[in-house]
Amino acid sequence: MKDFLFPRFIENERLCPVKSLTLYIEKTRQLRGNNDQLFISFIKPHHPVTSSTIARWLKLVMESAGIDTSVFKAHSVRSASTSAAALQGVTTEDILCAAD
């Protein structure tokens, strides 16, 4: 897996991406075997998921959050998160580094 640096959200552990990803990796460790991709299928034989599967998952989450998916698509999440980061004071350099 590629190394990433995520800031912890210490104000609320339930919303912390580091805690969530750490728990996910621990819970799926035995299922993934030699596979080094982060996201795997929850259906046996637990192969790595494709980008289209992740896009479908994102769309379902967006719909359940009340987002109009006829206007906003899965790729909209990236631009929205970039804008939100900039509004929160994250530097352009840090945003570009995270996008790489």
DOFI-146520 format. One record per residue: residue number from 1; x, y, z of N, C-alpha, C in turn. Coordinates in Angstrom, 2 decimals. Atoms other than C-alpha are relative to their C-alpha. Layout:
BEGIN
<pt k="NUM" n_xx="X" n_yy="Y" n_zz="Z" ca_xx="X" ca_yy="Y" ca_zz="Z" c_xx="X" c_yy="Y" c_zz="Z"/>
...
***
This chain:
BEGIN
<pt k="1" n_xx="0.83" n_yy="-1.18" n_zz="0.00" ca_xx="0.00" ca_yy="0.00" ca_zz="0.00" c_xx="0.88" c_yy="1.25" c_zz="0.00"/>
<pt k="2" n_xx="-0.69" n_yy="-1.29" n_zz="0.01" ca_xx="1.09" ca_yy="3.56" ca_zz="-0.67" c_xx="-0.15" c_yy="0.65" c_zz="1.37"/>
<pt k="3" n_xx="0.06" n_yy="-0.69" n_zz="-1.29" ca_xx="1.92" ca_yy="5.55" ca_zz="2.46" c_xx="-0.80" c_yy="1.29" c_zz="-0.13"/>
<pt k="4" n_xx="0.81" n_yy="-1.22" n_zz="-0.06" ca_xx="-0.53" ca_yy="8.30" ca_zz="3.38" c_xx="0.18" c_yy="0.62" c_zz="1.38"/>
<pt k="5" n_xx="-0.03" n_yy="-0.70" n_zz="-1.28" ca_xx="-0.50" ca_yy="10.90" ca_zz="6.11" c_xx="-1.35" c_yy="0.66" c_zz="0.20"/>
<pt k="6" n_xx="1.30" n_yy="-0.56" n_zz="-0.33" ca_xx="-3.91" ca_yy="11.61" ca_zz="7.60" c_xx="0.08" c_yy="0.63" c_zz="1.38"/>
<pt k="7" n_xx="0.03" n_yy="-0.58" n_zz="-1.34" ca_xx="-4.38" ca_yy="14.02" ca_zz="10.48" c_xx="-1.08" c_yy="-0.69" c_zz="0.84"/>
<pt k="8" n_xx="0.99" n_yy="0.57" n_zz="-0.91" ca_xx="-6.16" ca_yy="12.59" ca_zz="13.50" c_xx="-1.05" c_yy="1.06" c_zz="0.34"/>
<pt k="9" n_xx="1.07" n_yy="-0.89" n_zz="-0.44" ca_xx="-9.50" ca_yy="14.09" ca_zz="14.51" c_xx="-0.26" c_yy="-0.31" c_zz="1.46"/>
<pt k="10" n_xx="0.04" n_yy="0.36" n_zz="-1.42" ca_xx="-9.00" ca_yy="14.00" ca_zz="18.25" c_xx="-1.26" c_yy="0.50" c_zz="0.71"/>
<pt k="11" n_xx="1.21" n_yy="-0.52" n_zz="-0.62" ca_xx="-12.17" ca_yy="15.97" ca_zz="18.98" c_xx="-1.12" c_yy="-1.05" c_zz="0.05"/>
<pt k="12" n_xx="1.03" n_yy="1.03" n_zz="0.04" ca_xx="-14.32" ca_yy="12.97" ca_zz="18.03" c_xx="0.57" c_yy="-1.23" c_zz="-0.68"/>
<pt k="13" n_xx="-0.62" n_yy="1.21" n_zz="0.53" ca_xx="-12.77" ca_yy="9.53" ca_zz="17.63" c_xx="-0.88" c_yy="-0.72" c_zz="-1.03"/>
<pt k="14" n_xx="0.92" n_yy="0.67" n_zz="0.93" ca_xx="-15.88" ca_yy="8.25" ca_zz="15.80" c_xx="0.07" c_yy="0.62" c_zz="-1.40"/>
<pt k="15" n_xx="-0.14" n_yy="-0.68" n_zz="1.29" ca_xx="-15.17" ca_yy="10.78" ca_zz="13.01" c_xx="1.44" c_yy="0.03" c_zz="-0.49"/>
<pt k="16" n_xx="-1.42" n_yy="-0.05" n_zz="0.32" ca_xx="-11.42" ca_yy="10.22" ca_zz="12.92" c_xx="0.34" c_yy="-0.95" c_zz="-1.14"/>
<pt k="17" n_xx="-0.34" n_yy="0.88" n_zz="1.12" ca_xx="-10.22" ca_yy="8.91" ca_zz="9.52" c_xx="1.13" c_yy="-0.97" c_zz="0.35"/>
<pt k="18" n_xx="-1.11" n_yy="0.88" n_zz="-0.39" ca_xx="-7.06" ca_yy="7.48" ca_zz="11.11" c_xx="-0.54" c_yy="-1.19" c_zz="0.79"/>
<pt k="19" n_xx="0.60" n_yy="1.07" n_zz="-0.80" ca_xx="-9.06" ca_yy="5.47" ca_zz="13.65" c_xx="-0.81" c_yy="-0.94" c_zz="-0.88"/>
<pt k="20" n_xx="0.84" n_yy="0.82" n_zz="0.88" ca_xx="-11.51" ca_yy="4.27" ca_zz="10.98" c_xx="0.84" c_yy="-0.88" c_zz="-0.91"/>
<pt k="21" n_xx="-0.85" n_yy="0.79" n_zz="0.90" ca_xx="-8.81" ca_yy="3.18" ca_zz="8.54" c_xx="0.82" c_yy="-1.04" c_zz="0.74"/>
<pt k="22" n_xx="-0.75" n_yy="0.96" n_zz="-0.80" ca_xx="-6.74" ca_yy="1.53" ca_zz="11.25" c_xx="-0.88" c_yy="-1.19" c_zz="0.37"/>
<pt k="23" n_xx="0.93" n_yy="1.06" n_zz="-0.37" ca_xx="-9.75" ca_yy="-0.45" ca_zz="12.43" c_xx="-0.36" c_yy="-0.85" c_zz="-1.23"/>
<pt k="24" n_xx="0.32" n_yy="0.73" n_zz="1.24" ca_xx="-10.69" ca_yy="-1.38" ca_zz="8.83" c_xx="1.15" c_yy="-0.93" c_zz="-0.40"/>
<pt k="25" n_xx="-1.16" n_yy="0.82" n_zz="0.39" ca_xx="-7.17" ca_yy="-2.63" ca_zz="8.08" c_xx="0.16" c_yy="-1.18" c_zz="0.96"/>
<pt k="26" n_xx="-0.09" n_yy="1.09" n_zz="-0.98" ca_xx="-7.10" ca_yy="-4.66" ca_zz="11.31" c_xx="-1.07" c_yy="-1.05" c_zz="-0.25"/>
<pt k="27" n_xx="1.12" n_yy="0.93" n_zz="0.17" ca_xx="-10.53" ca_yy="-6.20" ca_zz="10.66" c_xx="0.09" c_yy="-0.80" c_zz="-1.31"/>
<pt k="28" n_xx="-0.06" n_yy="0.68" n_zz="1.30" ca_xx="-9.72" ca_yy="-7.12" ca_zz="7.04" c_xx="1.34" c_yy="-0.69" c_zz="-0.25"/>
<pt k="29" n_xx="-1.35" n_yy="0.55" n_zz="0.18" ca_xx="-6.10" ca_yy="-8.27" ca_zz="7.55" c_xx="-0.03" c_yy="-1.47" c_zz="-0.44"/>
<pt k="30" n_xx="0.05" n_yy="1.43" n_zz="0.34" ca_xx="-6.94" ca_yy="-12.00" ca_zz="7.45" c_xx="-0.70" c_yy="-0.25" c_zz="-1.33"/>
<pt k="31" n_xx="0.74" n_yy="0.19" n_zz="1.25" ca_xx="-9.29" ca_yy="-11.58" ca_zz="4.49" c_xx="0.84" c_yy="0.33" c_zz="-1.23"/>
<pt k="32" n_xx="-0.73" n_yy="-0.48" n_zz="1.17" ca_xx="-6.78" ca_yy="-9.85" ca_zz="2.24" c_xx="1.19" c_yy="-0.85" c_zz="-0.39"/>
<pt k="33" n_xx="-1.14" n_yy="0.85" n_zz="0.36" ca_xx="-3.94" ca_yy="-12.40" ca_zz="2.36" c_xx="1.18" c_yy="0.82" c_zz="-0.45"/>
<pt k="34" n_xx="-1.16" n_yy="-0.72" n_zz="0.55" ca_xx="-1.08" ca_yy="-11.16" ca_zz="0.16" c_xx="-0.39" c_yy="1.28" c_zz="-0.74"/>
<pt k="35" n_xx="0.48" n_yy="-1.18" n_zz="0.71" ca_xx="-3.24" ca_yy="-8.44" ca_zz="-1.40" c_xx="0.40" c_yy="1.26" c_zz="0.77"/>
<pt k="36" n_xx="-0.42" n_yy="-1.23" n_zz="-0.68" ca_xx="-1.88" ca_yy="-4.97" ca_zz="-0.66" c_xx="-0.88" c_yy="1.20" c_zz="-0.34"/>
<pt k="37" n_xx="0.92" n_yy="-1.11" n_zz="0.27" ca_xx="-4.80" ca_yy="-2.89" ca_zz="-1.96" c_xx="-0.85" c_yy="0.26" c_zz="1.23"/>
<pt k="38" n_xx="0.71" n_yy="-0.38" n_zz="-1.21" ca_xx="-6.69" ca_yy="-0.98" ca_zz="0.69" c_xx="-1.42" c_yy="-0.56" c_zz="0.05"/>
<pt k="39" n_xx="1.40" n_yy="0.41" n_zz="-0.04" ca_xx="-10.29" ca_yy="-1.74" ca_zz="-0.27" c_xx="-0.21" c_yy="-1.33" c_zz="-0.69"/>
<pt k="40" n_xx="0.30" n_yy="1.32" n_zz="0.54" ca_xx="-11.46" ca_yy="-5.30" ca_zz="-0.76" c_xx="-1.50" c_yy="-0.23" c_zz="0.08"/>
<pt k="41" n_xx="1.42" n_yy="0.33" n_zz="0.02" ca_xx="-14.85" ca_yy="-6.80" ca_zz="-1.51" c_xx="-0.41" c_yy="-0.63" c_zz="1.32"/>
<pt k="42" n_xx="0.50" n_yy="0.62" n_zz="-1.22" ca_xx="-16.99" ca_yy="-7.76" ca_zz="1.47" c_xx="-0.66" c_yy="-1.34" c_zz="-0.31"/>
<pt k="43" n_xx="0.55" n_yy="1.28" n_zz="0.44" ca_xx="-18.20" ca_yy="-10.75" ca_zz="-0.57" c_xx="1.17" c_yy="-0.93" c_zz="-0.31"/>
<pt k="44" n_xx="-1.07" n_yy="0.96" n_zz="0.28" ca_xx="-16.04" ca_yy="-13.88" ca_zz="-0.68" c_xx="0.18" c_yy="-0.13" c_zz="-1.49"/>
<pt k="45" n_xx="-1.29" n_yy="0.26" n_zz="-0.66" ca_xx="-13.37" ca_yy="-14.38" ca_zz="-2.00" c_xx="0.76" c_yy="1.27" c_zz="0.37"/>
<pt k="46" n_xx="-0.61" n_yy="-1.23" n_zz="-0.50" ca_xx="-12.65" ca_yy="-10.74" ca_zz="-0.94" c_xx="1.12" c_yy="0.53" c_zz="-0.88"/>
<pt k="47" n_xx="-0.98" n_yy="-0.56" n_zz="0.94" ca_xx="-10.80" ca_yy="-9.59" ca_zz="-4.05" c_xx="0.05" c_yy="1.52" c_zz="0.15"/>
<pt k="48" n_xx="-0.05" n_yy="-1.47" n_zz="0.02" ca_xx="-9.64" ca_yy="-5.98" ca_zz="-4.42" c_xx="-1.18" c_yy="0.55" c_zz="-0.81"/>
<pt k="49" n_xx="1.11" n_yy="-0.59" n_zz="0.74" ca_xx="-12.48" ca_yy="-3.73" ca_zz="-5.54" c_xx="0.53" c_yy="0.92" c_zz="-1.09"/>
<pt k="50" n_xx="-0.38" n_yy="-0.86" n_zz="1.12" ca_xx="-12.37" ca_yy="-1.77" ca_zz="-8.78" c_xx="-0.41" c_yy="1.44" c_zz="0.28"/>
<pt k="51" n_xx="0.37" n_yy="-1.41" n_zz="-0.15" ca_xx="-12.64" ca_yy="1.98" ca_zz="-9.15" c_xx="-1.49" c_yy="0.20" c_zz="-0.25"/>
<pt k="52" n_xx="1.44" n_yy="-0.15" n_zz="0.25" ca_xx="-16.16" ca_yy="1.53" ca_zz="-10.53" c_xx="-0.82" c_yy="-0.46" c_zz="1.22"/>
<pt k="53" n_xx="0.67" n_yy="0.43" n_zz="-1.23" ca_xx="-17.17" ca_yy="-0.35" ca_zz="-7.36" c_xx="0.06" c_yy="1.10" c_zz="1.04"/>
<pt k="54" n_xx="-0.15" n_yy="-1.10" n_zz="-0.96" ca_xx="-15.80" ca_yy="2.46" ca_zz="-5.20" c_xx="-0.90" c_yy="1.17" c_zz="-0.39"/>
<pt k="55" n_xx="0.89" n_yy="-1.07" n_zz="0.48" ca_xx="-17.67" ca_yy="4.99" ca_zz="-7.37" c_xx="-1.45" c_yy="-0.32" c_zz="0.33"/>
<pt k="56" n_xx="1.37" n_yy="0.42" n_zz="-0.31" ca_xx="-20.88" ca_yy="2.99" ca_zz="-6.88" c_xx="-0.27" c_yy="0.15" c_zz="1.51"/>
<pt k="57" n_xx="0.14" n_yy="-0.16" n_zz="-1.45" ca_xx="-20.32" ca_yy="2.90" ca_zz="-3.10" c_xx="-0.14" c_yy="1.47" c_zz="0.37"/>
<pt k="58" n_xx="0.08" n_yy="-1.44" n_zz="-0.28" ca_xx="-19.71" ca_yy="6.66" ca_zz="-3.05" c_xx="-1.37" c_yy="0.56" c_zz="-0.39"/>
<pt k="59" n_xx="1.30" n_yy="-0.47" n_zz="0.45" ca_xx="-22.89" ca_yy="7.25" ca_zz="-5.03" c_xx="-1.09" c_yy="-0.39" c_zz="1.00"/>
<pt k="60" n_xx="0.99" n_yy="0.43" n_zz="-0.99" ca_xx="-24.92" ca_yy="5.21" ca_zz="-2.54" c_xx="0.08" c_yy="0.83" c_zz="1.28"/>
<pt k="61" n_xx="-0.18" n_yy="-0.83" n_zz="-1.20" ca_xx="-23.45" ca_yy="7.16" ca_zz="0.38" c_xx="-0.52" c_yy="1.41" c_zz="-0.26"/>
<pt k="62" n_xx="0.46" n_yy="-1.35" n_zz="0.35" ca_xx="-24.12" ca_yy="10.46" ca_zz="-1.40" c_xx="-1.52" c_yy="0.04" c_zz="-0.03"/>
<pt k="63" n_xx="1.46" n_yy="0.04" n_zz="0.06" ca_xx="-27.73" ca_yy="9.45" ca_zz="-2.10" c_xx="-0.60" c_yy="-0.09" c_zz="1.40"/>
<pt k="64" n_xx="0.54" n_yy="0.13" n_zz="-1.35" ca_xx="-28.28" ca_yy="8.40" ca_zz="1.51" c_xx="0.21" c_yy="1.27" c_zz="0.82"/>
<pt k="65" n_xx="-0.22" n_yy="-1.29" n_zz="-0.65" ca_xx="-26.90" ca_yy="11.80" ca_zz="2.57" c_xx="-0.89" c_yy="1.09" c_zz="-0.58"/>
<pt k="66" n_xx="0.92" n_yy="-0.97" n_zz="0.58" ca_xx="-29.54" ca_yy="13.50" ca_zz="0.42" c_xx="0.57" c_yy="0.82" c_zz="-1.13"/>
<pt k="67" n_xx="-0.64" n_yy="-0.73" n_zz="1.10" ca_xx="-27.19" ca_yy="14.64" ca_zz="-2.35" c_xx="-0.62" c_yy="-0.45" c_zz="-1.31"/>
<pt k="68" n_xx="0.59" n_yy="0.29" n_zz="1.31" ca_xx="-28.72" ca_yy="14.85" ca_zz="-5.82" c_xx="1.08" c_yy="-0.56" c_zz="-0.92"/>
<pt k="69" n_xx="-1.04" n_yy="0.64" n_zz="0.81" ca_xx="-26.61" ca_yy="12.32" ca_zz="-7.74" c_xx="-0.25" c_yy="0.12" c_zz="-1.50"/>
<pt k="70" n_xx="0.15" n_yy="-0.31" n_zz="1.42" ca_xx="-28.10" ca_yy="13.42" ca_zz="-11.04" c_xx="0.83" c_yy="1.23" c_zz="-0.34"/>
<pt k="71" n_xx="-0.83" n_yy="-1.19" n_zz="0.18" ca_xx="-26.10" ca_yy="16.62" ca_zz="-10.53" c_xx="1.44" c_yy="-0.27" c_zz="0.42"/>
<pt k="72" n_xx="-1.33" n_yy="0.27" n_zz="-0.55" ca_xx="-23.18" ca_yy="15.48" ca_zz="-8.37" c_xx="0.33" c_yy="-1.48" c_zz="-0.14"/>
<pt k="73" n_xx="-0.45" n_yy="1.38" n_zz="0.22" ca_xx="-21.22" ca_yy="12.34" ca_zz="-9.24" c_xx="1.07" c_yy="-0.36" c_zz="1.02"/>
<pt k="74" n_xx="-1.01" n_yy="0.45" n_zz="-0.95" ca_xx="-18.71" ca_yy="10.27" ca_zz="-7.30" c_xx="1.27" c_yy="0.84" c_zz="-0.06"/>
<pt k="75" n_xx="-1.22" n_yy="-0.80" n_zz="0.12" ca_xx="-15.82" ca_yy="12.34" ca_zz="-8.68" c_xx="-0.17" c_yy="1.40" c_zz="0.61"/>
<pt k="76" n_xx="0.24" n_yy="-1.30" n_zz="-0.63" ca_xx="-17.48" ca_yy="15.46" ca_zz="-7.20" c_xx="0.52" c_yy="0.05" c_zz="1.43"/>
<pt k="77" n_xx="-0.48" n_yy="0.06" n_zz="-1.38" ca_xx="-16.37" ca_yy="14.29" ca_zz="-3.75" c_xx="1.41" c_yy="0.58" c_zz="0.09"/>
<pt k="78" n_xx="-1.38" n_yy="-0.49" n_zz="-0.03" ca_xx="-12.76" ca_yy="15.06" ca_zz="-4.61" c_xx="0.05" c_yy="1.53" c_zz="-0.07"/>
<pt k="79" n_xx="-0.03" n_yy="-1.46" n_zz="0.10" ca_xx="-13.43" ca_yy="18.63" ca_zz="-5.70" c_xx="-0.65" c_yy="0.66" c_zz="1.21"/>
<pt k="80" n_xx="0.65" n_yy="-0.56" n_zz="-1.19" ca_xx="-15.78" ca_yy="19.24" ca_zz="-2.77" c_xx="0.92" c_yy="-0.07" c_zz="1.21"/>
<pt k="81" n_xx="-0.90" n_yy="0.12" n_zz="-1.15" ca_xx="-13.24" ca_yy="17.94" ca_zz="-0.27" c_xx="1.18" c_yy="0.95" c_zz="-0.12"/>
<pt k="82" n_xx="-1.09" n_yy="-0.95" n_zz="0.23" ca_xx="-10.51" ca_yy="20.07" ca_zz="-1.85" c_xx="-0.45" c_yy="1.41" c_zz="0.38"/>
<pt k="83" n_xx="0.53" n_yy="-1.32" n_zz="-0.34" ca_xx="-12.69" ca_yy="23.17" ca_zz="-1.55" c_xx="-0.19" c_yy="0.15" c_zz="1.51"/>
<pt k="84" n_xx="0.20" n_yy="-0.05" n_zz="-1.45" ca_xx="-13.60" ca_yy="22.33" ca_zz="2.04" c_xx="1.33" c_yy="0.14" c_zz="0.73"/>
<pt k="85" n_xx="-1.32" n_yy="-0.09" n_zz="-0.63" ca_xx="-9.92" ca_yy="21.84" ca_zz="2.93" c_xx="0.55" c_yy="1.42" c_zz="-0.13"/>
<pt k="86" n_xx="-0.49" n_yy="-1.37" n_zz="0.22" ca_xx="-9.02" ca_yy="25.21" ca_zz="1.40" c_xx="-0.73" c_yy="0.99" c_zz="0.90"/>
<pt k="87" n_xx="0.78" n_yy="-0.89" n_zz="-0.86" ca_xx="-11.84" ca_yy="26.92" ca_zz="3.31" c_xx="0.39" c_yy="-0.15" c_zz="1.47"/>
<pt k="88" n_xx="-0.43" n_yy="0.24" n_zz="-1.38" ca_xx="-10.50" ca_yy="25.37" ca_zz="6.52" c_xx="1.43" c_yy="0.46" c_zz="0.25"/>
<pt k="89" n_xx="-1.34" n_yy="-0.55" n_zz="-0.17" ca_xx="-7.09" ca_yy="26.94" ca_zz="5.90" c_xx="1.14" c_yy="-0.93" c_zz="-0.36"/>
<pt k="90" n_xx="-1.06" n_yy="0.91" n_zz="0.44" ca_xx="-5.20" ca_yy="23.96" ca_zz="4.48" c_xx="0.74" c_yy="0.67" c_zz="-1.16"/>
<pt k="91" n_xx="-0.78" n_yy="-0.67" n_zz="1.03" ca_xx="-2.37" ca_yy="25.26" ca_zz="2.32" c_xx="-0.16" c_yy="-0.70" c_zz="-1.34"/>
<pt k="92" n_xx="0.06" n_yy="0.57" n_zz="1.35" ca_xx="-2.39" ca_yy="24.75" ca_zz="-1.44" c_xx="1.04" c_yy="-1.10" c_zz="-0.14"/>
<pt k="93" n_xx="-1.06" n_yy="1.01" n_zz="0.06" ca_xx="0.89" ca_yy="22.85" ca_zz="-1.08" c_xx="-0.46" c_yy="-1.31" c_zz="0.64"/>
<pt k="94" n_xx="0.48" n_yy="1.20" n_zz="-0.68" ca_xx="-0.69" ca_yy="20.41" ca_zz="1.40" c_xx="-1.13" c_yy="-0.67" c_zz="-0.79"/>
<pt k="95" n_xx="1.08" n_yy="0.56" n_zz="0.81" ca_xx="-3.77" ca_yy="19.97" ca_zz="-0.81" c_xx="0.57" c_yy="-0.73" c_zz="-1.20"/>
<pt k="96" n_xx="-0.62" n_yy="0.64" n_zz="1.16" ca_xx="-1.62" ca_yy="19.22" ca_zz="-3.85" c_xx="0.76" c_yy="-1.25" c_zz="0.40"/>
<pt k="97" n_xx="-0.74" n_yy="1.17" n_zz="-0.48" ca_xx="0.53" ca_yy="16.83" ca_zz="-1.83" c_xx="-0.96" c_yy="-1.15" c_zz="0.28"/>
<pt k="98" n_xx="0.99" n_yy="1.03" n_zz="-0.30" ca_xx="-2.57" ca_yy="14.94" ca_zz="-0.66" c_xx="-0.62" c_yy="-0.57" c_zz="-1.27"/>
<pt k="99" n_xx="0.61" n_yy="0.45" n_zz="1.26" ca_xx="-3.86" ca_yy="14.72" ca_zz="-4.24" c_xx="0.92" c_yy="-0.91" c_zz="-0.79"/>
<pt k="100" n_xx="-0.97" n_yy="0.80" n_zz="0.76" ca_xx="-0.70" ca_yy="13.03" ca_zz="-5.48" c_xx="-0.07" c_yy="-1.45" c_zz="0.37"/>
***
